[in-house]
């Protein structure tokens, strides 16, 4: 078993260094160190993004996007796991060595390359962009149905209110005019009634006086 592991580790080193076997191992180790440093540098940024709190709605959207852009559901990931999963039983291998070993086996057996692996992520980025386009189109339709229509309705109601307010002002002016006319008419009628009462009372007194006069003449 140790010979097989030594062979796989040797294959990993060769995969890292495309130069001839006679080349020094130092450049390969240097590249490994730089790759590890780049991975370590990228880790805080990825952690910062993934640690951002998401509400229930954001989590639901994230799950939908994840389903459309999940690397583990791709054929490339399936190929890697085909060789990676059996290596989990070998405790002496760290995660990076285990992964590199699986990739070397997949490359030898099925022609898997780094370009195919990274190209898969580019395809997933395209899928994410398509999700964004679909969301933008759906939001545009929703805005048209839920917002624009209601904005139009709000404007119609506001215009109606403004028109009614104008009508109210006109009616108030008409009310004031009619009220003034009513007051004037009532005063006119009251004045006529008062004048008639005065005249009628005077005439009644005159009739009484004339009656008394004629009664006195008739008696004499």
Secondary structure as UniProt FT lines:
FT   HELIX           2..16
FT   TURN            21..22
FT   HELIX           26..50
FT   HELIX           56..68
FT   HELIX           71..73
FT   HELIX           75..87
FT   TURN            88..89
FT   TURN            91..92
FT   HELIX           95..110
FT   HELIX           114..142
FT   HELIX           143..148
FT   HELIX           149..219
//
